[in-house]
Amino acid sequence: MPTLFEVGDTLNMPFECFIYDTAKDEFPIRPHWHYFAEMIYILEGTAELYDNHIKYVVPTDGFIFFHPKTVHSIYGVDDKPLKYVVIKLDINRLTATPSYSPKLTNIIKSGADKEMQIYFPPEFTAGTNCKKLFLDCAKELENKSFGYDLLIQAHLYNIMMIMIRQWQTHGFTIENDIYTKDTSYNIDNITEYIDQHIQESIEVAEIAEICGISYSCFAKKFKKMYGFSCKEYIERFRIFKVEDFLLFTDFDLNYISQETGYADCSHMIKQFKKYRGTTPKQFRLKGGNL
């Protein structure tokens, strides 16, 4: 029996951004859910989107935000092709918030609890730069030029702030209980901890303890959420960090190994060759084009 669960592929970065064209890509998008948030901006046509059985008819220049773990699907309302931007993101790894503000992930979760709007119609987006932000995210990830990840994150923060400010016009407030969650970690936001401590020696047992659950329970839940064991997730995450250093800096391998949490340079080279089939030096010389 098919499952509705979809394993997300945001290990290497906290987001995926791409343009979907139903004239070329598989469609419709059947009901599914995942542990990541998803945003859809309609570029051409009119879509019929479902969020936990609630239907939204979204025309050109409308966008919708699906909270994590919600069952959602996408259909067309006629035979005309649809084109839209898709952004999937792990909100827990978008952590750059000012000192006076709680974590973005806690604000968004509070918005979900209070059932704030998730659909933003064309008459709303017309007064914003949402379309450009969505398109720029897809373009940056496709090209992967220097600093693309920082630019995408900046665009995502911009979109999130546009949403939250709109919620505030409808009575949404950032209350004290949102702040109290900022220092706690659980299975839902532990990737934030991993991201922030990747340069250290991270043990899975330690991470399970931080989440307040047994090792076996943590291991099972983590693999279900991310498609990898926690140990492999950390190993692969380190490889992606190494790739960025190799492509966008001229730091030597000893420095890179220290900054990505490896015991020594030889261990980093061995692990890199295991996952990429080449040495870090060869990868750098070829500019990542393997």
MILO-199183 format. One record per residue (C-alpha): residue in one letter; residue number from 1; y negated, z negated, x. Coordinates in steps of 0.001 Angstrom, whole numbers. Layout:
BEGIN
+-----+-----+---------+---------+---------+
| res |   n |      py |      pz |      px |
+-----+-----+---------+---------+---------+
|   A | NUM |       Y |       Z |       X |
...
+-----+-----+---------+---------+---------+
END
This chain:
BEGIN
+-----+-----+---------+---------+---------+
| res |   n |      py |      pz |      px |
+-----+-----+---------+---------+---------+
|   M |   1 |       0 |       0 |       0 |
|   P |   2 |   -3370 |     979 |    1542 |
|   T |   3 |   -5808 |   -1790 |    2391 |
|   L |   4 |   -9539 |   -1799 |    1682 |
|   F |   5 |  -10257 |   -3406 |    5035 |
|   E |   6 |  -11865 |   -1184 |    7683 |
|   V |   7 |  -11901 |   -2277 |   11304 |
|   G |   8 |  -15404 |   -1832 |   12693 |
|   D |   9 |  -16033 |    -195 |   16047 |
|   T |  10 |  -19069 |   -2096 |   17277 |
|   L |  11 |  -17481 |   -3707 |   20311 |
|   N |  12 |  -19509 |   -1784 |   22879 |
|   M |  13 |  -22800 |   -2414 |   21072 |
|   P |  14 |  -23904 |   -4293 |   17964 |
|   F |  15 |  -24389 |   -1051 |   16038 |
|   E |  16 |  -23198 |    2441 |   15145 |
|   C |  17 |  -25753 |    5033 |   14008 |
|   F |  18 |  -24998 |    8577 |   12910 |
|   I |  19 |  -25821 |   11275 |   10357 |
|   Y |  20 |  -23127 |   11993 |    7760 |
|   D |  21 |  -22952 |   15444 |    6164 |
|   T |  22 |  -20570 |   15781 |    3226 |
|   A |  23 |  -20517 |   19550 |    3695 |
|   K |  24 |  -18625 |   18958 |    6961 |
|   D |  25 |  -17355 |   15373 |    6860 |
|   E |  26 |  -14695 |   13801 |    4684 |
|   F |  27 |  -16012 |   12755 |    1287 |
|   P |  28 |  -16172 |   10761 |    -966 |
|   I |  29 |  -16104 |    7429 |     854 |
|   R |  30 |  -13538 |    5347 |   -1001 |
|   P |  31 |  -13915 |    1586 |   -1606 |
|   H |  32 |  -13657 |    -372 |    1624 |
|   W |  33 |  -15069 |   -3460 |    3320 |
|   H |  34 |  -15644 |   -4716 |    6849 |
|   Y |  35 |  -17190 |   -7637 |    8692 |
|   F |  36 |  -20356 |   -5742 |    9560 |
|   A |  37 |  -23462 |   -4915 |    7579 |
|   E |  38 |  -24060 |   -1277 |    6678 |
|   M |  39 |  -27193 |     660 |    5740 |
|   I |  40 |  -27340 |    4084 |    4122 |
|   Y |  41 |  -30522 |    6219 |    4028 |
|   I |  42 |  -30258 |    9365 |    1892 |
|   L |  43 |  -31765 |   12427 |    3586 |
|   E |  44 |  -30661 |   15114 |    1129 |
|   G |  45 |  -29166 |   14925 |   -2361 |
|   T |  46 |  -28438 |   12034 |   -4710 |
|   A |  47 |  -25640 |    9540 |   -4112 |
|   E |  48 |  -23788 |    7150 |   -6347 |
|   L |  49 |  -23100 |    4006 |   -4372 |
|   Y |  50 |  -21117 |     963 |   -5430 |
|   D |  51 |  -21519 |   -2556 |   -4104 |
|   N |  52 |  -18875 |   -4907 |   -5508 |
|   H |  53 |  -18618 |   -2700 |   -8635 |
|   I |  54 |  -22400 |   -2582 |   -9180 |
|   K |  55 |  -23543 |    1039 |   -9308 |
|   Y |  56 |  -26703 |    2305 |   -7639 |
|   V |  57 |  -27908 |    5895 |   -8038 |
|   V |  58 |  -29812 |    6570 |   -4833 |
|   P |  59 |  -31875 |    9788 |   -4510 |
|   T |  60 |  -33395 |   11365 |   -1424 |
|   D |  61 |  -35439 |    8856 |     626 |
|   G |  62 |  -33815 |    5826 |    -959 |
|   F |  63 |  -31751 |    3411 |    1123 |
|   I |  64 |  -29313 |     615 |     474 |
|   F |  65 |  -28156 |   -2382 |    2507 |
|   F |  66 |  -24546 |   -3552 |    2192 |
|   H |  67 |  -23963 |   -7139 |    3275 |
|   P |  68 |  -20893 |   -7927 |    5393 |
|   K |  69 |  -17592 |   -8347 |    3505 |
|   T |  70 |  -18763 |   -6557 |     358 |
|   V |  71 |  -16555 |   -3801 |   -1060 |
|   H |  72 |  -18620 |    -625 |   -1173 |
|   S |  73 |  -18131 |    3113 |   -1692 |
|   I |  74 |  -20137 |    6353 |   -1772 |
|   Y |  75 |  -19824 |    9301 |   -4168 |
|   G |  76 |  -21919 |   12301 |   -5123 |
|   V |  77 |  -23424 |   12713 |   -8582 |
|   D |  78 |  -22960 |   16512 |   -8562 |
|   D |  79 |  -21380 |   19281 |   -6491 |
|   K |  80 |  -24315 |   19508 |   -4086 |
|   P |  81 |  -23704 |   18246 |    -529 |
|   L |  82 |  -25155 |   14963 |     649 |
|   K |  83 |  -26659 |   14155 |    3993 |
|   Y |  84 |  -27459 |   10587 |    4964 |
|   V |  85 |  -27915 |    8265 |    7921 |
|   V |  86 |  -25329 |    5523 |    8405 |
|   I |  87 |  -26052 |    2381 |   10399 |
|   K |  88 |  -23346 |    -237 |   10872 |
|   L |  89 |  -24378 |   -3385 |   12687 |
|   D |  90 |  -23174 |   -6780 |   13762 |
|   I |  91 |  -26224 |   -8821 |   12752 |
|   N |  92 |  -24935 |  -11781 |   14747 |
|   R |  93 |  -25735 |   -9926 |   17963 |
|   L |  94 |  -29330 |   -9175 |   17007 |
|   T |  95 |  -30750 |  -12404 |   18351 |
|   A |  96 |  -34337 |  -11755 |   19505 |
|   T |  97 |  -36330 |  -13897 |   17068 |
|   P |  98 |  -39562 |  -15834 |   17695 |
|   S |  99 |  -39491 |  -19597 |   18245 |
|   Y | 100 |  -40855 |  -20367 |   14783 |
|   S | 101 |  -38193 |  -18292 |   13030 |
|   P | 102 |  -34481 |  -18960 |   12443 |
|   K | 103 |  -31859 |  -16465 |   13533 |
|   L | 104 |  -32031 |  -13137 |   11782 |
|   T | 105 |  -28380 |  -13379 |   10721 |
|   N | 106 |  -29078 |  -16635 |    8853 |
|   I | 107 |  -32083 |  -15136 |    7063 |
|   I | 108 |  -30011 |  -12132 |    5948 |
|   K | 109 |  -27134 |  -14359 |    4796 |
|   S | 110 |  -29597 |  -16447 |    2819 |
|   G | 111 |  -30847 |  -13250 |    1182 |
|   A | 112 |  -27277 |  -12454 |     178 |
|   D | 113 |  -26738 |  -15947 |   -1242 |
|   K | 114 |  -29906 |  -15599 |   -3318 |
|   E | 115 |  -28872 |  -12087 |   -4444 |
|   M | 116 |  -32045 |  -10444 |   -3182 |
|   Q | 117 |  -32373 |   -6700 |   -3682 |
|   I | 118 |  -30246 |   -4374 |   -1551 |
|   Y | 119 |  -31521 |   -1049 |   -2916 |
|   F | 120 |  -34921 |     240 |   -1838 |
|   P | 121 |  -36065 |    3290 |   -3856 |
|   P | 122 |  -38097 |    6286 |   -2614 |
|   E | 123 |  -41323 |    4903 |   -4071 |
|   F | 124 |  -40867 |    1890 |   -1783 |
|   T | 125 |  -39828 |    3752 |    1377 |
|   A | 126 |  -42761 |    6186 |     953 |
|   G | 127 |  -45078 |    3411 |    2106 |
|   T | 128 |  -42990 |    2622 |    5184 |
|   N | 129 |  -41660 |    4410 |    8265 |
|   C | 130 |  -38029 |    3739 |    7271 |
|   K | 131 |  -36920 |    7372 |    7401 |
|   K | 132 |  -38158 |    7817 |   10950 |
|   L | 133 |  -36582 |    4519 |   12015 |
|   F | 134 |  -33183 |    5536 |   10645 |
|   L | 135 |  -33337 |    9013 |   12187 |
|   D | 136 |  -34516 |    7658 |   15538 |
|   C | 137 |  -31565 |    5235 |   15617 |
|   A | 138 |  -29097 |    8110 |   15152 |
|   K | 139 |  -30885 |   10269 |   17722 |
|   E | 140 |  -31054 |    7511 |   20350 |
|   L | 141 |  -27359 |    6698 |   20061 |
|   E | 142 |  -26415 |   10366 |   20242 |
|   N | 143 |  -28463 |   10990 |   23400 |
|   K | 144 |  -27924 |    7609 |   25091 |
|   S | 145 |  -30915 |    7954 |   27385 |
|   F | 146 |  -32175 |    5041 |   29462 |
|   G | 147 |  -32976 |    2027 |   27280 |
|   Y | 148 |  -31512 |    3561 |   24116 |
|   D | 149 |  -29870 |     284 |   23108 |
|   L | 150 |  -33168 |   -1610 |   23330 |
|   L | 151 |  -34980 |    1030 |   21280 |
|   I | 152 |  -32285 |    1005 |   18599 |
|   Q | 153 |  -32424 |   -2764 |   18371 |
|   A | 154 |  -36211 |   -2598 |   18051 |
|   H | 155 |  -35844 |    -100 |   15192 |
|   L | 156 |  -33238 |   -2299 |   13508 |
|   Y | 157 |  -35503 |   -5352 |   13715 |
|   N | 158 |  -38246 |   -3239 |   12157 |
|   I | 159 |  -36001 |   -2227 |    9251 |
|   M | 160 |  -34830 |   -5819 |    8774 |
|   M | 161 |  -38417 |   -7083 |    8687 |
|   I | 162 |  -39375 |   -4436 |    6113 |
|   M | 163 |  -36509 |   -5682 |    3930 |
|   I | 164 |  -37295 |   -9371 |    4362 |
|   R | 165 |  -41010 |   -8905 |    3632 |
|   Q | 166 |  -40069 |   -7049 |     465 |
|   W | 167 |  -37789 |   -9939 |    -493 |
|   Q | 168 |  -40688 |  -12325 |      75 |
|   T | 169 |  -42789 |  -10442 |   -2473 |
|   H | 170 |  -40014 |  -11284 |   -4961 |
|   G | 171 |  -39935 |  -15007 |   -4190 |
|   F | 172 |  -37662 |  -15229 |   -1160 |
|   T | 173 |  -38504 |  -18155 |    1125 |
|   I | 174 |  -37195 |  -19217 |    4528 |
|   E | 175 |  -36080 |  -22775 |    3833 |
|   N | 176 |  -35129 |  -25628 |    6147 |
|   D | 177 |  -31368 |  -25218 |    5696 |
|   I | 178 |  -31574 |  -21770 |    7328 |
|   Y | 179 |  -32838 |  -23390 |   10542 |
|   T | 180 |  -30044 |  -25966 |   10634 |
|   K | 181 |  -27436 |  -23201 |   11033 |
|   D | 182 |  -29035 |  -21820 |   14193 |
|   T | 183 |  -27120 |  -23993 |   16657 |
|   S | 184 |  -23674 |  -23716 |   15081 |
|   Y | 185 |  -21017 |  -21072 |   15684 |
|   N | 186 |  -18058 |  -19965 |   13609 |
|   I | 187 |  -15684 |  -17014 |   13479 |
|   D | 188 |  -18364 |  -14898 |   11792 |
|   N | 189 |  -21016 |  -15223 |   14510 |
|   I | 190 |  -19016 |  -16054 |   17652 |
|   T | 191 |  -19708 |  -12566 |   19091 |
|   E | 192 |  -23295 |  -13757 |   19575 |
|   Y | 193 |  -21992 |  -16531 |   21841 |
|   I | 194 |  -19785 |  -14086 |   23763 |
|   D | 195 |  -22704 |  -11688 |   24224 |
|   Q | 196 |  -24970 |  -14440 |   25561 |
|   H | 197 |  -22349 |  -15889 |   27960 |
|   I | 198 |  -20587 |  -12739 |   29164 |
|   Q | 199 |  -21712 |  -13354 |   32756 |
|   E | 200 |  -19781 |  -16652 |   32744 |
|   S | 201 |  -16075 |  -17406 |   32906 |
|   I | 202 |  -15240 |  -17523 |   29184 |
|   E | 203 |  -11926 |  -18991 |   28029 |
|   V | 204 |  -10548 |  -18172 |   24589 |
|   A | 205 |   -9483 |  -21791 |   24045 |
|   E | 206 |  -13077 |  -22869 |   24695 |
|   I | 207 |  -14394 |  -20358 |   22161 |
|   A | 208 |  -11888 |  -21523 |   19541 |
|   E | 209 |  -13041 |  -25098 |   20116 |
|   I | 210 |  -16685 |  -24069 |   19661 |
|   C | 211 |  -15713 |  -22552 |   16305 |
|   G | 212 |  -13991 |  -25800 |   15349 |
|   I | 213 |  -10591 |  -24248 |   14595 |
|   S | 214 |   -7202 |  -24237 |   16312 |
|   Y | 215 |   -6417 |  -21674 |   18980 |
|   S | 216 |   -3719 |  -19944 |   16918 |
|   C | 217 |   -5894 |  -19751 |   13790 |
|   F | 218 |   -8856 |  -18461 |   15784 |
|   A | 219 |   -6758 |  -15818 |   17550 |
|   K | 220 |   -5382 |  -14506 |   14270 |
|   K | 221 |   -8759 |  -14370 |   12516 |
|   F | 222 |  -10558 |  -12830 |   15477 |
|   K | 223 |   -8072 |   -9979 |   15833 |
|   K | 224 |   -8293 |   -9272 |   12106 |
|   M | 225 |  -12090 |   -9088 |   12262 |
|   Y | 226 |  -12539 |   -7068 |   15435 |
|   G | 227 |   -9275 |   -5177 |   15938 |
|   F | 228 |   -8672 |   -6732 |   19362 |
|   S | 229 |   -7549 |  -10088 |   20625 |
|   C | 230 |  -10470 |  -12221 |   21780 |
|   K | 231 |   -9344 |  -11882 |   25394 |
|   E | 232 |   -9255 |   -8085 |   25169 |
|   Y | 233 |  -12585 |   -8058 |   23321 |
|   I | 234 |  -14180 |   -9946 |   26226 |
|   E | 235 |  -12540 |   -7634 |   28788 |
|   R | 236 |  -13703 |   -4485 |   26996 |
|   F | 237 |  -17161 |   -5941 |   26405 |
|   R | 238 |  -17506 |   -6576 |   30131 |
|   I | 239 |  -16514 |   -2976 |   30859 |
|   F | 240 |  -19286 |   -1696 |   28584 |
|   K | 241 |  -21773 |   -3951 |   30379 |
|   V | 242 |  -20563 |   -2607 |   33731 |
|   E | 243 |  -21040 |     960 |   32469 |
|   D | 244 |  -24661 |     257 |   31586 |
|   F | 245 |  -25324 |   -1164 |   35058 |
|   L | 246 |  -23668 |    1863 |   36681 |
|   L | 247 |  -25546 |    4417 |   34599 |
|   F | 248 |  -28999 |    2867 |   34446 |
|   T | 249 |  -29423 |     859 |   37677 |
|   D | 250 |  -28686 |    1214 |   41382 |
|   F | 251 |  -27379 |   -2342 |   41811 |
|   D | 252 |  -24376 |   -2610 |   44114 |
|   L | 253 |  -20915 |   -3447 |   42799 |
|   N | 254 |  -20977 |   -7051 |   44051 |
|   Y | 255 |  -24113 |   -7766 |   42056 |
|   I | 256 |  -22751 |   -6033 |   38947 |
|   S | 257 |  -19500 |   -8007 |   39110 |
|   Q | 258 |  -21452 |  -11278 |   39243 |
|   E | 259 |  -23672 |  -10308 |   36300 |
|   T | 260 |  -20713 |   -9328 |   34120 |
|   G | 261 |  -18568 |  -12401 |   34627 |
|   Y | 262 |  -15917 |  -11180 |   37072 |
|   A | 263 |  -14443 |  -13512 |   39681 |
|   D | 264 |  -15109 |  -10917 |   42383 |
|   C | 265 |  -15840 |   -7242 |   42934 |
|   S | 266 |  -12203 |   -6231 |   43465 |
|   H | 267 |  -11220 |   -7709 |   40095 |
|   M | 268 |  -14006 |   -5751 |   38386 |
|   I | 269 |  -12897 |   -2493 |   40044 |
|   K | 270 |   -9276 |   -3093 |   39005 |
|   Q | 271 |  -10229 |   -3805 |   35376 |
|   F | 272 |  -12626 |    -855 |   35233 |
|   K | 273 |   -9951 |    1523 |   36471 |
|   K | 274 |   -7513 |      87 |   33924 |
|   Y | 275 |   -9812 |     853 |   30981 |
|   R | 276 |  -11648 |    3944 |   32250 |
|   G | 277 |   -9076 |    5599 |   34496 |
|   T | 278 |  -11521 |    5875 |   37380 |
|   T | 279 |  -13360 |    3627 |   39807 |
|   P | 280 |  -16900 |    2383 |   39137 |
|   K | 281 |  -18160 |    4445 |   42093 |
|   Q | 282 |  -16647 |    7673 |   40726 |
|   F | 283 |  -17992 |    6865 |   37244 |
|   R | 284 |  -21512 |    6419 |   38654 |
|   L | 285 |  -21350 |    9648 |   40682 |
|   K | 286 |  -20320 |   11628 |   37600 |
|   G | 287 |  -22997 |    9991 |   35453 |
|   G | 288 |  -20410 |    8712 |   32977 |
|   N | 289 |  -19144 |   12240 |   32224 |
|   L | 290 |  -15431 |   11755 |   32645 |
+-----+-----+---------+---------+---------+
END
